[in-house]
Amino acid sequence: MLTRTRSFRTLTECNTPRVCAWLPRSRGTALMALLALAFAGCTFTPPTRPVVTTPPAAVNSLTLDQYRDAVARRIIERNPSYVLRGKPQAMLRSLVVVSFTVDRNGQVVESSVYRTNGDDEAERTALATLRRASPLPLPPGKLLNGRGQVELFEDWLFNDDGKFQLRELASPQELTID
C-alpha cells in the first residue's frame, strides 16, 4: 500500500508546468481519473433476484377485510335502533371487544367478550346484537380453518346513550368533550 501511495504522489506532483501539463490540477480529480480508467473495462452484472411469492395469508387479507366489512354491515342492518349515527363522542362510555367464531353456513357458533372496561350493559348489548345478526354472510372458503370455521374480532364503541358503532365502520370520534 505504501508503494502505491508513493507512485500516486509522483504522478500527481509536478514541479515543471510545461512537462506535466496533462496531469489534473487536484489529487481528487487524479484519483477519479485513475478509477475511471481502472473500471472502464469492467462490466456489472446485477445479481439474480429471487422469485418472490406472495404468502397465502397476504392473498387472503383482502378477502378477510371484505368479509369483516360484510359482517359489520349485517350487524348494523339487523340492529338499527342500537346504531349510533354520526360521530362517536370524544370520551366513549365503553369499548367492548368481542371474539366470535362463524361456521361455513354463517352461524355464530361461539362468542365471548375478549376485552372490556367492565360495563355489563354494554357487554350484553354487544353479544345480543351479534346473536341477532346471525346468520352472518357466508365466509369465503379460503378463510375457513381446518374445522370449517373463521374466527373474528370486532370492537363495539358505545356512547353514553347506549348506542354503538362498530370499529370496522366507525366514523372518526369527536375531538372535544362536551
N, C-alpha and C positions, 0 to 999 in steps of 0.2 A: 504494500500500500504506500509505503514511503517513497519508493521509486516512482510510482505513478504520479505522486504529488509533485516530485521534483521535475519530472519531464513535463507535466502540465504547466508548471510555473515557467519553465524555459520557453514553452510555446506561447504563453500569454504575456511574458515580459519582453519588451523590446526597447533598446535604447536608441536605435537609429530609425527614425521615422520613415526614411526612404526605403530601407530594406524590408521593414516589417509593415508596410502599408496595408497588406492584405489581412493582417490579424485584426480581429474585432477589438473594439475600444475597452470593453469591460470583461471581467472574468465570467460574469453571469452569461453574457452573450456567447462567449467562447465555449462555455460548458454546454449551453443549449445547442450550439453548432455541432459539437462533438457527439452529443447524444442523438441528434438528428441523423448524423452520418452513421452512427452505430446501429440505430433502429431502422434505417432506410430499407434494408433488405429483409427485415423481419415481417412476418405476417401474423395476424392474430386470429385464431380460430376460437370462437366463443364455445364455452363448454356446452355439451348437450343438456337440454333441460329435461328433468324427469317428467313423466306423464302425470299430470295432476288429475286425480279422480275425485269427484265430489262424494263425500261420505253420505250414506243413506239418511242420517239424521238431518243433514242440510237440505236434502231433496224434500224431506217431509216437513220441514219447518214452515214453508208457505202454506201447505195443506193444513198443518196444525193451527196456524194463525187464522186461517179461513174457518176452520171448524170451531175454534174458540169464539169467533165473531158470531157465527150462526147460533151457537148455544146461548150466548149472551142475548142475542136478539129474540130468541124463543122465550127466555125467562122474562124479558121486558114485555113481550107481546101477551103473555099469559097472566101478567100481574100488573095491569096498567094503573090500578088505584094506589099501588105502593111506589110507583116510579116517580122520582124527583125530576121535574122539568127545569131546565136552566142550569145555572152553576151551583155546585155544592158550596156550602158555607165555608169560610176560611178555617174555622176550628170545627172539625167533624165531631158529631156525638159519638160515633163508633165506626170502627173498621173491623169487619168480620171476614176472615179468610176461610173459605170452605173448600175442603178437598172432597172430590167425588169421583166415582167410577161409573162409566157408561158402557153398557154391553153393545154388541153388534146390532141390536134391534132398537137402540136409542133409549133403553130403560136405565134409570139410575139405580144401580144395584147396591151402592154403598155411598154414604155421605157423612161427613163429620166436620165439626168446627176445628180448623187447623190452628188458627190464631185469632185472638180476640182481646178486647180490653175488659171483658167481664160483664158486658151489657147483655143480660139474659134475654131481654125482649128482642134486641137486635139479632141475637143468635137464632132464636126461634123463628123470627121473620125470614132470615136468610135461608134456613133449612126448609121452611114451609114453601117459600116461593120457588125454590129449586124443585121440590116434590110436585108442586102444581104445574110446573113447566113440562114435566115428563108426559109422554115420551119426547126426548130431545131429538134433534135431527140425527139421522144415521151417520155414524162416523165412517170416514173413508177406510177401506180395508187395510191400506198400508199403515194406518195409525194404530191398528189393533195389536195388542201384545199376544203372547202365546195362549192366553186364556180367552182371546176374542173380546178384550175389553180395552178401553183407553182411560187413563187416569188424568184428571184435570184439577186445576185450582182456579178459583175466581174470588175476587175481592168485592164485597158489598160495602159501599161508602154511605153511611147514614147521617142525615141531617138531624137537627133537634126535633123536627116534627115526625120522625119515624120513617120518612120516605128515603129511598136509596137510589143510587146509580151504581152500575157495575163498572169496575175499573176498565174493562175491555172497551166500553162505550162512553166512558165518563167525559164530561166537559171539564175544562180547567176550573180549579177552585177559585173562589173569591180571594182577593188579596188582603182585605181588611176585615177585622172583626167588628160587627155591628153591635 
